[in-house]
């Protein structure tokens, strides 16, 4: 069994423990085991989607705060964009093509910086999240629901996707511009690529490729769900178990605490995450088996 599935199996057990403990009104322990389930599910998600992370890195860089995984992922994404930007600066003719003009690297890097700043603030103020309001939790649940609904809409659109002649001609024009900008580096290979682009089979291949993106698209709502669950559960790895800074779990975790009141809804979201992760793992295994 791969490490991703091992984390996923333990996450299921932790979630079951959270349900049982909630029914028995052992609220600190119920919240703690939800946090544990989210932590392990996030680690499973990273491994299932192909990120190379060792056990040492999990301990050293991530620990018990699942939000750290998203911080590392976003920082790595930013580094990749900055590397792409540096490479494009070495190829000014490529940088001026319509495809790359439409892909605004600067804007994407700024957006990633905003996400990193938001995570930094969340971690700095994590103890305030103990008392996150019911309104904030409901807003998070709505955001998660909306992401899943958008996924289903996108799946329907893509499953019926056809490239019209007008769109295909526009795509070819942009691709030919890109090839022309690179032709001086490898003229024979570029000429072959241009000839392939004129083939009718290429249009069908592009359509098939776009339709093949349906299943991997489930990564997006999954990452949104895990990101928000990581935020909601962030302070509970320690404070739900031990007294700290004058705070005692027994006194904090009562039905008056919004996260306790809304725990059944959060558990339902996590249960759906685990179900989708299992499906995603199976899909990735099929893809990997087909490519080997």
N, C-alpha and C positions, 0 to 999 in steps of 0.2 A: 504494500500500500504506500502511495506517495504521501509526503508530509502534509500537503494541502488537505487531503482527505482525512488524515489523522486529526488535524486541527478541527476540521468540520465535524467529525464524529464527537469529539470532546465538547464542541460548542453546543451540539444537540443535547448532550447530557446535562450541561450547565443550564441550558434553558429549561429543561424539564425540572431540574432542581428549583429554579426560580419560581416556576408555576406552583409546585407543591408547597414551597415555603410561604408563598403569598397566601395560599388558601389557609394555611395554619397560622396566618397573621404574624409570621416571623419576618417582618418587613426589612430590617437591615440586611439579613441574609438573602432575601428575595432580590433586592436591588443589587447586591454584590454579585450574585450569580448571573443576573442579566448582564452586568458589566463584563464578567468573565466570558460569557457567550459571545458578546459583541467583539471583545478583544480577539478571541480565537477565530471567529468568523472573518474578521478583517485580515488576519494573517493568512487564513485559508484562501481568501479572495486574491491576495497578492500572489500567492504561490500558484493557484489554479490558472490565473491569467498570464503566467509565464515569467514573472519577475524572479530573478535569481537572488534569493536571500538565504543566508546560512543561519543555523541556530544561534551562533555567536552574535550575529548582527541583530537578531531578534532580541537578545538579552541586552546587548550593549547600546543599540541605537533606538530601540522601540520600547522595551520594558513592558509595563502594564498599561501604557497609554496608547490606545489604538490610533488616536489623532496623530501620533508621531509618524505613522505609516503614510498618511496623506501628506504630511509636511515633507517627508523624504521624496515621495513620488512627485509632488509639485516642483520641488527644487530640482530634481533630475530632469523633469520636463523643461524647466526654464534653461537649464544648462544645455540641453539638446537644441533648443531654439537659438540660444546665443551662439552655439557652434555653427548652426546652419546660417545664421546671420554673418558670421565671420567668413564662412566659405563663399557665400553669395557676394561679399565684398571683394573677393578675389576673382569673381566672374561677373563683372558689371553688365555684360551683355545679357546674361541669364537673369540678372536682377531686374532688368527692364522689360522682360516679357510679361504679357498680360496675366498669365497664371500666377506669377510670383508677386505682381503688383496687387492682385486681389487678395493674396495671402499676406495680411499685414502683420509682419513679425513683431514690430515694435508694440503694436496694440496688444498682441497676445502675451508678450513678455510683461507689459504693464499689468495685464489682468492677472497673471500668475503672481506678480508681486503683491497685488491686492489680497489674493487668497492667502499668501504667506503671512502678510501682516495681520489678517483676520485670525489665523491659527495662533500666531504669537500672542495676540490679545486674549484669545480664549484660554490659552495655557496659563497666562499671567493671572487671569481672574478666575481660575477654575473653581476655587472654593465658593465663589458666588453662585456657581451652577448647581450647588446643592439645593438652592432655593429657587431654581428656575420656575417661572410661573406656569400655571395651567394654560394661559393664553399662548405663551411661547411654545409649549409642547404641542398644542393643537395646531399652531402655525407650521411647525415642523412636520407633523403628521399629514397636513394638507399638501405641503411641498412634496413629500414622498409619494402620496397618492397621485398628485398631478404628474410627477415624473413617470410613474407606471402607466398612467392613461396616455401620455404622450408617446410612450414606447409602443403601445398597442396600435395607436393611430399610424405611427411611422411604419410599423410592420405591415399593415394593410396597404399603405401606399406603395411600399417597396415591392410587395408580392405581386402587385399589378403593374409594376413599372415597365414602361416601354420608352425607348429613346426615339423621339420624332426625328424626321429628316432635318428639320430646322435646327434642333438641338445638336444633332450629330455633326452637322456641318459646322456649327459654331465650335464644338469641341475639337474637331479636326483642325480648324483654322488656328486655334490656340496651341494645339499640340505641334502643328507644323512650325509655328513661330518659335516654340521652344526648341525643336530639333534644329532649326536653322541657326539659332544662337550657339548651338553646341557642335555644329558640323565641322568646324575647323580643328576640333580636338580628335575626332575619329570619323572622318567622312564616309568610309565604307559602311560602318555600323549604323550611322545615322541615316544613310540612304536606304538601307534595308528596313529600318524602323519606319521610315516614311512610306515605303512601298507597302508594308504590312498594314499601315493605318488606312490605306485606300481599299483594303480588302473588305468585302461584305461580312466575312466571318468575324472581323474585329469588332464590329458593332454588336454582334450577338455575344461575343466574349465579354464585352464591357457590361452588357445587360445582366449576364449570368453572374459576373463578379459583384455587381451592385446588389443583386438579390441574395447572394451568399452572405451579405453583411447583416441579414436579419437577426440571426441568432447572437453573433457577437455584440449586437447593439444592446442586449440585455445588461451588458457591463455598466452602461450609463446609469439607469435607475438603481442598480445594485450599489454602485459606488456612492450615489447620493444618499441612499438609505443608511449605508454603513457610516458615511461621514457624519450624518446628523445623530445617529445612535452613539457614535464615538464621542460627540460633544455632550450629549445629554448624560452619558454614563461616566464622563471623564473624572469627576472627583470621588467616585464611589469605590474605587479599588482599595483605598486605605480607610477612609472615614467610616465606611459601612461596617468595618471590622474592629477598629481600635479607636479609643478616645484620642483626640488630637486638638491642641490649642483650646482646651476647655470645652470641646464639642464631644458629646457622648452619643454613640449610635442609637441606644435605646430611647433617648430623649428626642433625637432628630427625626428618626424614621417612624412617624406615626401617620395615620390617615389624613392628618392636616397638611402633610407635605405633598405638594402637587405631583412629584415624580412617583410617590407611593400610590396616590389616588389613580393615576393614569397608567400604572404599571401594566395592567392587563392589555391595554392598547399597544404599549411599547413591546410587550411580549409577542403580540400577534404580528407586529411588523417584523420582529426578529425571526419569528417562525417562518414567515414568507421568504425572508432573506436566505435562510438555511435551505429551504426547498429550492429556490432559484439557483443557489450556489451548487447544489447537487446536480441540477440539470446542466448548468454551465460547465461543470467539471466533465460530465459525460460528453458534451459537445466538443470540448477541447481535446479530450482523449481520442475521439473519432477523427478529428482534424489531424492530430499528430500521427495517428496510426496510418492515415491515408497518405501522409507526406513522407513516411519512412519507407 
